[in-house]
Amino acid sequence: MNAALALLYQSIAPRLALVEREIAETLDCPQPEIASLLEVSGRYGGKRMRPALVLLVASELGCADERHVRLAAVTELIHLATLVHDDVIDEADLRRNVQTVNAANGNYEAVLLGDIIFARAIHLLARLGDRRALLVLTRAVSTLCEGEILQNRHRRDPELTESTYYSVIGGKTAELYAAGAGLAAHVAAASEGVVEAFSLFGEKLGLAFQIIDDCLDITGDEREVGKSLGTDLRNGKVTLPVILLREAGGPAERALVRRVFSADCDAASSAELRRRLVEDGFIRAAAKVARAHVDEGLAALQRAVGRPLPAMEAIGQYVLERSL
């Protein structure tokens, strides 16, 4: 975590502690067999980016409503449920440097555990007592799943378009960021224009987060990132760096992409694609696209609010600098 973001987290530390307590209480279970699984999954969230975003938006708008704590907890619980399911889909063994639920207990229990967390998140959301929040976040859960299905339908698709890629990451990642940021402004009684600007910023931040995540899957260190890497190419997921290489290259590059995303890909072709993505600058090019998304979101916020927003600038910078 960079120094600026660490200071921001310090500023919301008391409310983040309340979010942690809300999450722990929501995941509490009298059956010890289930309680142990829920306790492990509760630690999946790492730096708690989504709840921190909710609380930082509230701070930027001068609001410390206790409803923001509950809203922040709901967004994180939805995220935790998706992580449990993602690890099943990706056959991942590691999350936050510990064994995943599916690796330790099998897919059967992991899928059901994710469902439990989703259900408890929606129950907590209902207790928030805000109709707009209920509508926006339940729609977000549906959109998350739609994004994952779309991604699955395009596995091993070497011709995946950039437009479809954005539909995938907009659904599976950016939607929840947009919902959290926009609803945080709504709960703070901001004007509709400001609510829409924060929602757009959240969307752009989420897009940038996923693009950088896709880059880290190719170049990252598992010890630093804290989860299984290399799963995208192995599982046939075409990401932005690959699309950029394919579109900028010639017949040889397109043939390489087709080989890597075929059912019988060989290790040498996969290694060659990784090398080209790094050495020919396509990881850097994708990171520049991520920066453009963050800059666009910040510009929309400044137009709507009429002043700089240092907390949003800092969280945007952190997303762009994560271990790249």
C-alpha positions in Angstrom: 0.0 0.0 0.0 1.5 3.4 -1.0 2.0 6.1 1.6 -0.9 8.3 0.5 -3.4 5.5 0.6 -2.0 4.3 4.0 -2.8 7.7 5.4 -6.3 7.6 3.9 -6.9 4.2 5.5 -5.8 5.7 8.8 -8.4 8.4 8.4 -11.2 5.8 8.1 -9.7 3.2 10.4 -12.4 3.5 13.2 -15.2 2.9 10.6 -13.3 0.2 8.8 -13.1 -1.6 12.2 -16.8 -1.3 12.4 -17.1 -2.8 8.9 -15.0 -5.7 10.0 -17.2 -6.3 13.0 -20.3 -6.1 10.8 -18.8 -8.7 8.4 -17.7 -11.0 11.3 -21.2 -10.8 12.8 -22.9 -11.5 9.5 -20.6 -14.5 8.9 -21.1 -15.9 12.4 -22.5 -19.4 12.4 -23.3 -21.8 15.3 -22.2 -24.9 13.4 -18.4 -25.2 13.8 -17.8 -27.0 10.5 -19.4 -24.1 8.6 -18.1 -21.4 10.9 -14.5 -22.4 10.1 -15.2 -22.1 6.3 -16.8 -18.7 6.8 -14.0 -17.5 8.9 -11.4 -18.3 6.2 -13.5 -16.7 3.5 -13.9 -13.6 5.6 -10.2 -13.0 5.2 -10.2 -13.2 1.4 -10.8 -9.5 0.9 -7.2 -8.3 1.5 -7.0 -4.5 1.6 -10.8 -4.1 1.7 -10.8 -1.8 -1.4 -14.6 -1.8 -1.9 -15.6 -0.9 1.6 -12.8 1.6 1.9 -14.1 3.2 -1.3 -17.6 3.5 0.3 -16.2 5.1 3.4 -13.8 7.4 1.5 -16.6 8.7 -0.7 -18.6 9.4 2.5 -15.6 11.3 3.9 -15.1 13.3 0.7 -18.8 14.4 1.1 -18.4 15.2 4.8 -20.7 12.5 5.9 -20.2 9.8 8.6 -23.6 8.1 8.5 -23.6 4.7 10.2 -25.4 3.4 7.2 -22.2 3.7 5.2 -20.7 1.1 7.5 -23.5 -1.4 6.7 -23.3 -0.5 3.0 -19.5 -1.0 3.0 -20.0 -4.4 4.7 -22.5 -5.5 2.1 -20.3 -4.6 -0.8 -17.4 -6.6 0.7 -19.6 -9.6 1.4 -20.8 -9.7 -2.2 -17.2 -9.5 -3.3 -16.1 -12.3 -0.9 -18.8 -14.5 -2.3 -17.6 -13.9 -5.8 -14.0 -14.7 -4.8 -15.1 -18.1 -3.4 -16.9 -18.9 -6.6 -14.0 -17.5 -8.8 -11.5 -19.8 -7.2 -13.7 -22.8 -8.1 -14.0 -21.6 -11.7 -10.3 -20.9 -12.0 -9.2 -24.0 -10.0 -7.1 -21.7 -7.9 -5.1 -23.1 -4.9 -4.1 -19.9 -3.2 -5.9 -16.7 -2.1 -4.3 -14.2 0.3 -1.4 -16.6 0.7 -3.6 -19.3 2.2 -5.2 -22.4 0.7 -8.5 -21.6 -1.1 -11.7 -23.1 0.2 -12.1 -25.3 -2.9 -8.5 -26.5 -2.7 -9.0 -27.5 1.0 -12.6 -28.7 1.0 -13.6 -29.3 -2.6 -15.8 -27.6 -5.1 -19.1 -28.8 -3.6 -18.6 -27.0 -0.3 -17.0 -24.0 -1.9 -20.0 -23.3 -4.2 -22.4 -23.7 -1.3 -20.3 -21.5 0.9 -20.3 -18.7 -1.8 -24.1 -19.0 -1.9 -24.4 -18.7 1.9 -22.3 -15.5 1.8 -24.4 -14.0 -1.0 -27.6 -14.7 0.9 -26.2 -13.2 4.1 -25.1 -10.1 2.2 -28.6 -9.6 0.8 -30.1 -10.1 4.2 -27.8 -7.4 5.6 -28.7 -5.2 2.7 -32.4 -5.5 3.4 -31.7 -4.4 7.0 -30.2 -1.1 5.5 -33.7 0.0 4.7 -32.9 1.8 1.5 -34.9 0.9 -1.5 -32.4 2.3 -4.0 -29.5 0.4 -2.4 -31.5 -2.8 -2.6 -32.3 -2.3 -6.2 -28.8 -1.3 -7.3 -26.9 -4.0 -5.4 -29.2 -6.9 -6.3 -28.9 -5.8 -9.9 -25.1 -5.7 -9.4 -25.1 -9.3 -8.2 -27.0 -10.3 -11.3 -24.6 -8.3 -13.5 -21.6 -9.9 -11.8 -22.8 -13.4 -12.7 -23.7 -12.3 -16.2 -20.1 -11.1 -16.7 -18.7 -14.4 -15.5 -21.0 -16.3 -17.8 -20.0 -14.1 -20.8 -16.4 -14.7 -19.9 -16.9 -18.5 -19.7 -18.7 -18.5 -23.1 -15.6 -16.8 -24.6 -13.0 -19.0 -23.1 -10.3 -20.0 -25.6 -11.7 -17.4 -28.1 -8.6 -16.0 -29.8 -10.9 -13.5 -31.7 -12.4 -12.0 -28.5 -13.1 -8.3 -29.3 -12.1 -5.4 -27.0 -15.8 -4.5 -26.7 -16.7 -8.0 -25.4 -13.7 -7.9 -23.0 -15.1 -4.7 -21.6 -18.5 -6.2 -21.2 -16.9 -9.0 -19.2 -14.9 -6.9 -16.9 -17.5 -4.2 -16.6 -19.9 -6.9 -15.3 -17.7 -9.0 -13.1 -15.6 -6.2 -11.6 -16.6 -2.6 -12.4 -20.3 -3.0 -11.6 -19.7 -3.5 -7.9 -17.3 -0.6 -7.6 -19.8 1.7 -9.4 -22.6 0.5 -7.1 -20.6 1.1 -4.0 -19.3 4.5 -4.9 -22.6 5.8 -6.2 -24.7 4.5 -3.3 -22.2 6.0 -0.8 -22.9 9.4 -2.4 -26.6 8.6 -2.4 -26.6 7.7 1.3 -24.7 11.0 2.0 -27.7 12.8 0.4 -25.6 14.1 -2.5 -27.4 15.5 -5.6 -28.2 13.2 -8.4 -25.4 14.6 -10.6 -22.9 14.0 -7.9 -24.2 10.4 -7.3 -23.9 9.7 -11.0 -20.3 11.1 -11.1 -19.2 8.9 -8.2 -20.9 5.9 -9.8 -18.9 6.7 -13.0 -15.7 7.0 -11.1 -16.4 3.7 -9.4 -16.9 2.1 -12.8 -13.7 3.5 -14.2 -11.8 2.5 -11.1 -13.2 -1.0 -11.3 -12.2 -1.3 -15.0 -8.7 -0.1 -14.2 -8.5 -2.5 -11.3 -9.3 -5.5 -13.5 -7.0 -4.4 -16.3 -4.1 -4.2 -13.8 -5.2 -7.5 -12.3 -5.0 -9.1 -15.7 -1.5 -7.7 -16.2 -0.4 -9.0 -12.8 -1.7 -12.5 -13.7 1.0 -12.4 -16.4 3.9 -10.6 -14.6 3.1 -10.7 -10.9 4.8 -12.5 -8.0 2.4 -14.8 -6.1 4.1 -14.0 -2.8 3.4 -10.3 -3.4 0.0 -10.5 -5.0 -1.1 -13.3 -2.6 -3.1 -15.5 -4.9 -2.6 -18.0 -7.7 -1.3 -16.4 -10.9 -1.0 -17.6 -14.4 -4.6 -18.8 -14.4 -5.9 -16.6 -17.2 -3.8 -18.2 -20.0 -4.2 -21.6 -18.5 -8.0 -21.2 -18.4 -8.2 -19.7 -21.8 -9.1 -16.1 -20.7 -8.2 -13.5 -23.3 -7.3 -10.3 -21.6 -6.5 -6.7 -22.7 -2.7 -7.2 -23.1 -3.3 -10.2 -25.4 -5.9 -8.3 -27.4 -3.5 -5.3 -27.9 -0.7 -7.7 -29.1 -3.0 -9.5 -31.5 -4.4 -6.2 -32.9 -0.9 -4.5 -33.3 0.8 -7.6 -34.7 0.8 -9.4 -38.0 0.0 -13.0 -39.0 2.7 -14.5 -36.8 1.3 -12.8 -33.7 -2.3 -13.8 -34.5 -1.1 -17.4 -35.1 0.6 -17.3 -31.7 -2.5 -16.2 -30.0 -4.6 -18.9 -31.7 -2.1 -21.5 -30.6 -2.1 -20.4 -27.0 -5.8 -20.3 -26.8 -6.4 -23.7 -28.5 -7.4 -26.7 -26.5 -3.9 -28.4 -27.0 -1.7 -25.4 -26.2 1.9 -26.3 -25.6 4.0 -24.8 -22.8 6.5 -23.3 -25.2 3.8 -21.2 -27.0 2.4 -20.0 -23.7 5.9 -18.9 -22.5 6.5 -17.2 -25.9 3.3 -15.2 -25.6 4.2 -14.1 -22.0 7.6 -13.0 -23.2 6.2 -11.0 -26.0 3.5 -9.4 -23.8 6.2 -8.1 -21.4 9.2 -7.4 -23.7 7.2 -5.8 -26.5 5.4 -3.4 -24.2 1.9 -4.7 -24.2 1.7 -4.9 -20.4 2.8 -1.3 -20.3 0.2 -0.4 -23.0 -2.6 -2.0 -21.0 -1.5 -0.2 -17.9 -1.7 3.1 -19.8 -5.3 2.2 -20.7 -6.0 1.6 -17.1 -4.6 5.0 -16.2 -6.8 6.7 -18.8 -9.9 5.1 -17.2 -8.9 6.5 -13.7 -8.2 9.9 -15.2 -11.6 10.0 -16.9 -13.3 9.1 -13.7 -11.5 11.7 -11.7 -12.3 14.4 -14.3 -16.0 13.6 -14.2 -15.9 13.8 -10.4 -14.1 17.2 -10.4 -16.7 18.6 -12.9 -19.6 17.4 -10.7 -18.2 18.4 -7.3 -16.2 21.5 -8.4 -13.0 20.7 -6.4 -10.1 18.3 -6.2 -10.9 15.0 -4.4 -7.5 13.8 -2.9 -9.0 10.6 -1.5 -10.2 9.5 -4.9 -6.9 10.5 -6.5 -5.0 8.4 -4.0 -7.1 5.3 -4.3 -6.9 5.6 -8.1 -3.1 5.9 -7.9 -2.9 2.9 -5.7 -5.0 0.8 -8.1 -2.6 1.7 -10.9 0.6 1.0 -9.0 -0.3 -2.4 -7.5 2.9 -4.5 -7.8 3.4 -3.6 -11.4 
